[in-house]
Amino acid sequence: MTGRPALFDRLQGWWEGRAEGGRPPHRDALSPVEIMPMLPHLLMLDLSGPARVLWAGTAVKEALGGNPGDQPLDRTPLGGPEAEAAIARMIAEARPVEARLGGRPALLCPLADDTGAIGAALAGLAPPDP
């Protein structure tokens, strides 16, 4: 794949449209209607403890050969040291970061919890090259 995936531009545009004063949007800002075209390539991570996949779109499930939902990230093909480092960087910078999850390009977008801390991430997994 050459260049940045269009999915990343759309997802980052959604995030920037919801961020207030440079702070990550609240997790409740996530509206399935607004992200519907991207939904197959998205997954939600709970970061309130060790990273856990809450749900994954159909294209993510197909790419992984199964549903990673409700599993610790490190028990899925997307986990590992590279994913942990990217999540730590996203939290430290409080902004979307490009990374590789399971060897695939991904964009991790932080979402705030009720305390303002980053408690979740919406991640876009790039579609495979045609």
GROMACS elastic network, one bead per residue, 0.5 to 0.9 nm:
[ bonds ]
;  ai    aj funct       b0    kb
    1     4     6  0.80287   500
    1     5     6  0.77896   500
    1   128     6  0.80868   500
    1   129     6  0.56741   500
    1   130     6  0.85210   500
    2     5     6  0.80097   500
    3     6     6  0.88745   500
    4     7     6  0.83514   500
    4     8     6  0.69247   500
    4     9     6  0.77248   500
    5     8     6  0.54977   500
    5     9     6  0.70924   500
    5   105     6  0.86223   500
    5   126     6  0.64419   500
    5   127     6  0.80815   500
    6     9     6  0.51788   500
    6    10     6  0.63804   500
    6    11     6  0.86463   500
    6   126     6  0.87297   500
    7    10     6  0.51849   500
    7    11     6  0.60590   500
    7    12     6  0.84711   500
    7    38     6  0.69194   500
    7    41     6  0.82595   500
    7   107     6  0.88695   500
    7   124     6  0.71536   500
    7   125     6  0.83160   500
    7   126     6  0.68753   500
    7   127     6  0.83520   500
    8    11     6  0.50983   500
    8    12     6  0.59059   500
    8    13     6  0.83156   500
    8    98     6  0.85330   500
    8   106     6  0.78143   500
    8   107     6  0.61366   500
    8   124     6  0.67835   500
    8   125     6  0.85213   500
    8   126     6  0.76705   500
    9    12     6  0.52091   500
    9    13     6  0.59761   500
    9    14     6  0.86000   500
   10    13     6  0.50469   500
   10    14     6  0.62484   500
   10    15     6  0.87182   500
   10    38     6  0.80586   500
   11    14     6  0.50760   500
   11    15     6  0.62645   500
   11    16     6  0.86604   500
   11    35     6  0.80416   500
   11    38     6  0.76377   500
   11   107     6  0.80288   500
   11   109     6  0.81450   500
   11   122     6  0.88927   500
   11   123     6  0.86132   500
   11   124     6  0.72033   500
   12    16     6  0.60287   500
   12    17     6  0.84464   500
   12    96     6  0.69588   500
   12   107     6  0.81090   500
   12   109     6  0.74471   500
   13    16     6  0.51400   500
   13    17     6  0.60761   500
   13    18     6  0.87431   500
   14    17     6  0.51767   500
   14    18     6  0.65342   500
   14    19     6  0.88224   500
   14    34     6  0.82247   500
   14    35     6  0.79521   500
   15    18     6  0.52811   500
   15    19     6  0.60758   500
   15    24     6  0.76801   500
   15    25     6  0.70630   500
   15    95     6  0.88723   500
   15    96     6  0.80378   500
   15   109     6  0.69918   500
   15   110     6  0.85271   500
   15   111     6  0.88527   500
   16    19     6  0.51166   500
   16    20     6  0.82245   500
   16    22     6  0.81907   500
   16    24     6  0.83525   500
   16    25     6  0.84058   500
   17    20     6  0.81985   500
   17    25     6  0.88098   500
   18    24     6  0.76425   500
   18    25     6  0.53455   500
   18    26     6  0.82548   500
   18    29     6  0.69985   500
   18    30     6  0.88928   500
   19    22     6  0.57799   500
   19    23     6  0.54609   500
   19    26     6  0.82036   500
   20    23     6  0.52858   500
   20    24     6  0.68949   500
   20    25     6  0.66367   500
   21    24     6  0.85717   500
   22    25     6  0.88857   500
   22    94     6  0.84108   500
   22    95     6  0.81583   500
   23    26     6  0.89852   500
   23    94     6  0.70075   500
   23    95     6  0.79448   500
   23   112     6  0.82861   500
   23   116     6  0.84865   500
   24    27     6  0.88049   500
   24    94     6  0.64154   500
   24    95     6  0.67452   500
   24    96     6  0.89630   500
   24   109     6  0.81965   500
   24   110     6  0.59731   500
   24   111     6  0.54195   500
   24   112     6  0.58036   500
   24   116     6  0.82850   500
   24   117     6  0.89302   500
   24   118     6  0.76327   500
   25    28     6  0.81135   500
   25    29     6  0.63371   500
   25    30     6  0.85011   500
   25   110     6  0.76764   500
   25   111     6  0.54179   500
   25   112     6  0.58642   500
   25   113     6  0.88156   500
   25   116     6  0.89913   500
   26    29     6  0.54155   500
   26    30     6  0.78294   500
   26   110     6  0.89348   500
   26   111     6  0.54013   500
   26   113     6  0.59023   500
   26   114     6  0.74083   500
   26   116     6  0.76673   500
   26   118     6  0.87286   500
   27    30     6  0.58986   500
   27   110     6  0.86740   500
   27   111     6  0.50438   500
   27   112     6  0.56376   500
   27   113     6  0.61546   500
   27   114     6  0.85435   500
   27   119     6  0.81268   500
   27   120     6  0.70627   500
   27   121     6  0.83934   500
   27   122     6  0.89385   500
   28    31     6  0.76437   500
   28   111     6  0.86926   500
   28   112     6  0.87483   500
   28   113     6  0.84476   500
   29   111     6  0.86661   500
   30    33     6  0.88661   500
   30    34     6  0.78829   500
   30    35     6  0.78857   500
   30   111     6  0.89482   500
   30   122     6  0.89629   500
   31    34     6  0.54202   500
   31    35     6  0.65631   500
   31    36     6  0.84977   500
   32    35     6  0.52308   500
   32    36     6  0.55636   500
   32    39     6  0.76620   500
   33    36     6  0.51956   500
   33    37     6  0.85349   500
   34    37     6  0.79184   500
   34    38     6  0.88662   500
   35    38     6  0.53981   500
   35    39     6  0.58497   500
   36    40     6  0.79849   500
   37    40     6  0.75036   500
   37    41     6  0.89211   500
   38    41     6  0.57590   500
   38    42     6  0.65531   500
   38    57     6  0.87499   500
   38   124     6  0.79631   500
   39    42     6  0.51588   500
   39    43     6  0.79740   500
   39    56     6  0.83404   500
   39    57     6  0.56494   500
   39    58     6  0.79616   500
   39    59     6  0.86116   500
   39   124     6  0.85948   500
   40    43     6  0.84083   500
   40    56     6  0.75692   500
   40    60     6  0.66626   500
   40    61     6  0.86370   500
   41    56     6  0.77029   500
   41    57     6  0.55216   500
   41    58     6  0.70534   500
   41    59     6  0.53415   500
   41    60     6  0.55586   500
   41    61     6  0.88959   500
   41   123     6  0.83236   500
   41   124     6  0.56515   500
   41   125     6  0.54380   500
   41   126     6  0.69469   500
   41   127     6  0.70464   500
   42    55     6  0.85021   500
   42    56     6  0.59924   500
   42    57     6  0.53827   500
   42    58     6  0.85557   500
   42    59     6  0.81658   500
   42    60     6  0.69419   500
   42   122     6  0.68583   500
   42   123     6  0.55084   500
   42   125     6  0.61493   500
   42   126     6  0.89974   500
   43    53     6  0.70970   500
   43    54     6  0.74317   500
   43    55     6  0.56010   500
   43    57     6  0.60735   500
   43    60     6  0.74438   500
   43    69     6  0.85128   500
   43   121     6  0.83162   500
   43   122     6  0.59662   500
   43   123     6  0.52837   500
   43   124     6  0.65650   500
   43   125     6  0.78001   500
   44    52     6  0.84292   500
   44    53     6  0.59355   500
   44    54     6  0.54335   500
   44    55     6  0.55169   500
   44    56     6  0.65461   500
   44    69     6  0.87385   500
   44   120     6  0.71079   500
   44   121     6  0.58260   500
   44   123     6  0.62113   500
   44   124     6  0.89581   500
   45    51     6  0.63140   500
   45    52     6  0.54399   500
   45    54     6  0.56142   500
   45    55     6  0.75955   500
   45    73     6  0.80196   500
   45   119     6  0.85885   500
   45   120     6  0.53979   500
   45   121     6  0.50589   500
   45   122     6  0.63875   500
   45   123     6  0.74869   500
   46    49     6  0.74636   500
   46    50     6  0.80664   500
   46    51     6  0.57321   500
   46    52     6  0.51500   500
   46    53     6  0.63272   500
   46    54     6  0.62992   500
   46   119     6  0.62530   500
   46   121     6  0.67222   500
   47    50     6  0.62045   500
   47    52     6  0.66948   500
   47    87     6  0.88359   500
   47   118     6  0.73869   500
   47   121     6  0.72516   500
   48    51     6  0.73858   500
   48    52     6  0.87002   500
   48   118     6  0.81657   500
   48   119     6  0.50929   500
   48   120     6  0.71239   500
   49    52     6  0.78900   500
   49   119     6  0.85578   500
   50    72     6  0.70720   500
   50    73     6  0.79821   500
   50    74     6  0.87908   500
   51    71     6  0.88499   500
   51    72     6  0.59715   500
   51    73     6  0.55091   500
   51    74     6  0.76970   500
   51    79     6  0.89503   500
   51    84     6  0.83130   500
   51    87     6  0.85989   500
   51   120     6  0.85927   500
   52    69     6  0.81454   500
   52    70     6  0.66062   500
   52    71     6  0.55758   500
   52    74     6  0.80833   500
   53    56     6  0.74001   500
   53    68     6  0.64279   500
   53    69     6  0.51581   500
   53    70     6  0.53856   500
   53    71     6  0.54560   500
   53    72     6  0.60943   500
   53    73     6  0.57463   500
   53    76     6  0.87046   500
   54    68     6  0.81523   500
   54    69     6  0.50738   500
   54    71     6  0.72670   500
   54    72     6  0.88890   500
   55    67     6  0.81352   500
   55    68     6  0.72204   500
   55    70     6  0.66685   500
   56    59     6  0.82246   500
   56    60     6  0.60358   500
   56    61     6  0.64495   500
   56    67     6  0.70406   500
   56    68     6  0.68093   500
   56    69     6  0.59935   500
   57    60     6  0.53660   500
   57    61     6  0.63281   500
   57    62     6  0.87710   500
   57    67     6  0.88345   500
   58    61     6  0.50437   500
   58    62     6  0.61426   500
   58    63     6  0.85885   500
   58    67     6  0.85509   500
   59    62     6  0.50242   500
   59    63     6  0.60701   500
   59    64     6  0.85752   500
   59   125     6  0.87207   500
   59   127     6  0.77598   500
   60    63     6  0.50821   500
   60    64     6  0.61848   500
   60    65     6  0.84766   500
   60    66     6  0.84809   500
   60    67     6  0.80894   500
   60    68     6  0.85972   500
   60   125     6  0.69785   500
   60   127     6  0.85782   500
   61    64     6  0.51898   500
   61    65     6  0.59106   500
   61    67     6  0.50043   500
   61    68     6  0.69376   500
   61    69     6  0.88416   500
   62    65     6  0.50504   500
   62    66     6  0.63447   500
   62    67     6  0.81186   500
   63    66     6  0.79191   500
   63   127     6  0.86837   500
   63   128     6  0.84123   500
   64    67     6  0.73959   500
   64    68     6  0.77515   500
   64    76     6  0.83278   500
   64    77     6  0.68978   500
   64    78     6  0.83981   500
   67    70     6  0.86512   500
   68    71     6  0.58803   500
   68    72     6  0.84181   500
   68    73     6  0.80133   500
   68    75     6  0.84820   500
   68    76     6  0.61934   500
   68    77     6  0.85657   500
   68    78     6  0.89685   500
   69    72     6  0.86040   500
   70    73     6  0.89711   500
   71    74     6  0.82992   500
   71    75     6  0.66953   500
   71    76     6  0.72943   500
   72    75     6  0.54595   500
   72    76     6  0.71085   500
   72    79     6  0.84046   500
   73    76     6  0.53855   500
   73    77     6  0.80228   500
   73    78     6  0.65794   500
   73    80     6  0.80128   500
   73    83     6  0.86055   500
   74    77     6  0.75505   500
   74    78     6  0.71585   500
   74    80     6  0.56922   500
   74    81     6  0.87873   500
   74    83     6  0.86064   500
   74    84     6  0.86808   500
   75    78     6  0.81327   500
   75    79     6  0.66228   500
   75    80     6  0.86536   500
   76    79     6  0.56678   500
   76    80     6  0.87206   500
   76   102     6  0.84492   500
   77    80     6  0.81059   500
   77   101     6  0.79086   500
   77   102     6  0.53433   500
   77   103     6  0.88575   500
   78    83     6  0.71353   500
   78   100     6  0.83588   500
   78   103     6  0.76586   500
   78   104     6  0.82797   500
   79    82     6  0.75633   500
   79    83     6  0.55118   500
   79    84     6  0.72738   500
   79   101     6  0.65032   500
   79   102     6  0.63287   500
   80    83     6  0.54215   500
   80    84     6  0.62900   500
   80    85     6  0.87569   500
   80   101     6  0.80768   500
   80   102     6  0.76893   500
   81    84     6  0.50220   500
   81    85     6  0.60969   500
   81    86     6  0.85803   500
   82    85     6  0.52045   500
   82    86     6  0.62312   500
   82    87     6  0.86964   500
   82    99     6  0.78462   500
   82   100     6  0.68909   500
   82   101     6  0.71582   500
   82   102     6  0.84443   500
   83    86     6  0.50944   500
   83    87     6  0.61542   500
   83    88     6  0.85926   500
   83    99     6  0.73220   500
   83   100     6  0.67430   500
   83   101     6  0.56102   500
   83   102     6  0.78490   500
   84    87     6  0.51859   500
   84    88     6  0.61866   500
   84    89     6  0.86361   500
   85    88     6  0.51138   500
   85    89     6  0.61652   500
   85    90     6  0.86124   500
   85    99     6  0.89671   500
   86    89     6  0.50624   500
   86    90     6  0.60961   500
   86    91     6  0.86196   500
   86    97     6  0.72614   500
   86    98     6  0.77964   500
   86    99     6  0.59162   500
   86   100     6  0.79629   500
   86   101     6  0.88182   500
   86   108     6  0.79610   500
   87    90     6  0.50277   500
   87    91     6  0.61842   500
   87    92     6  0.85699   500
   87    97     6  0.84688   500
   87    99     6  0.87478   500
   87   108     6  0.74436   500
   87   110     6  0.88479   500
   87   121     6  0.84704   500
   88    91     6  0.51843   500
   88    92     6  0.61165   500
   88    93     6  0.85834   500
   89    92     6  0.50420   500
   89    93     6  0.59902   500
   89    94     6  0.81473   500
   89    95     6  0.89175   500
   89    97     6  0.75775   500
   90    93     6  0.52674   500
   90    94     6  0.55692   500
   90    95     6  0.58745   500
   90    96     6  0.61925   500
   90    97     6  0.57533   500
   90    98     6  0.88937   500
   90   108     6  0.69988   500
   90   109     6  0.74027   500
   90   110     6  0.66638   500
   90   121     6  0.88766   500
   91    95     6  0.74569   500
   91   110     6  0.68930   500
   91   117     6  0.87654   500
   91   118     6  0.63794   500
   91   119     6  0.89920   500
   92    95     6  0.83693   500
   93    96     6  0.81639   500
   93    97     6  0.85065   500
   94    97     6  0.89921   500
   94   109     6  0.84362   500
   94   110     6  0.63312   500
   94   111     6  0.86594   500
   94   118     6  0.75221   500
   95   108     6  0.83586   500
   95   109     6  0.64015   500
   95   110     6  0.61520   500
   96   107     6  0.65515   500
   96   108     6  0.53137   500
   96   110     6  0.62982   500
   97   106     6  0.83658   500
   97   107     6  0.56890   500
   97   108     6  0.53812   500
   97   109     6  0.68091   500
   97   110     6  0.88574   500
   98   105     6  0.72007   500
   98   106     6  0.57465   500
   98   108     6  0.63419   500
   98   109     6  0.89872   500
   99   104     6  0.82068   500
   99   105     6  0.59159   500
   99   106     6  0.52124   500
   99   107     6  0.61175   500
   99   108     6  0.72727   500
  100   103     6  0.53438   500
  100   104     6  0.50892   500
  100   106     6  0.54261   500
  100   107     6  0.81973   500
  100   125     6  0.87220   500
  101   104     6  0.52505   500
  101   105     6  0.64610   500
  101   106     6  0.62022   500
  101   125     6  0.78206   500
  102   105     6  0.84471   500
  104   125     6  0.68659   500
  104   126     6  0.67098   500
  104   127     6  0.85812   500
  104   128     6  0.81293   500
  105   124     6  0.85058   500
  105   125     6  0.62073   500
  105   126     6  0.54843   500
  105   127     6  0.86022   500
  106   123     6  0.65659   500
  106   124     6  0.54007   500
  106   126     6  0.57836   500
  107   122     6  0.82421   500
  107   123     6  0.54642   500
  107   124     6  0.51595   500
  107   125     6  0.67765   500
  107   126     6  0.81323   500
  108   121     6  0.61764   500
  108   122     6  0.59948   500
  108   124     6  0.66612   500
  108   125     6  0.88826   500
  109   120     6  0.84834   500
  109   121     6  0.52552   500
  109   122     6  0.51178   500
  109   123     6  0.59903   500
  109   124     6  0.83206   500
  110   118     6  0.60887   500
  110   119     6  0.77540   500
  110   120     6  0.61219   500
  110   122     6  0.65522   500
  110   123     6  0.86138   500
  111   116     6  0.87925   500
  111   117     6  0.82128   500
  111   118     6  0.54982   500
  111   119     6  0.63120   500
  111   120     6  0.51139   500
  111   121     6  0.53926   500
  111   122     6  0.71709   500
  112   115     6  0.75146   500
  112   116     6  0.51243   500
  112   117     6  0.52592   500
  112   119     6  0.55538   500
  112   120     6  0.66858   500
  112   121     6  0.85379   500
  113   116     6  0.53149   500
  113   117     6  0.56354   500
  113   118     6  0.60874   500
  113   119     6  0.52897   500
  113   120     6  0.74665   500
  114   117     6  0.74794   500
  114   119     6  0.88382   500
  115   118     6  0.86376   500
  116   119     6  0.83824   500
  118   121     6  0.77725   500
  125   128     6  0.89867   500
  126   129     6  0.86993   500
  127   130     6  0.84626   500
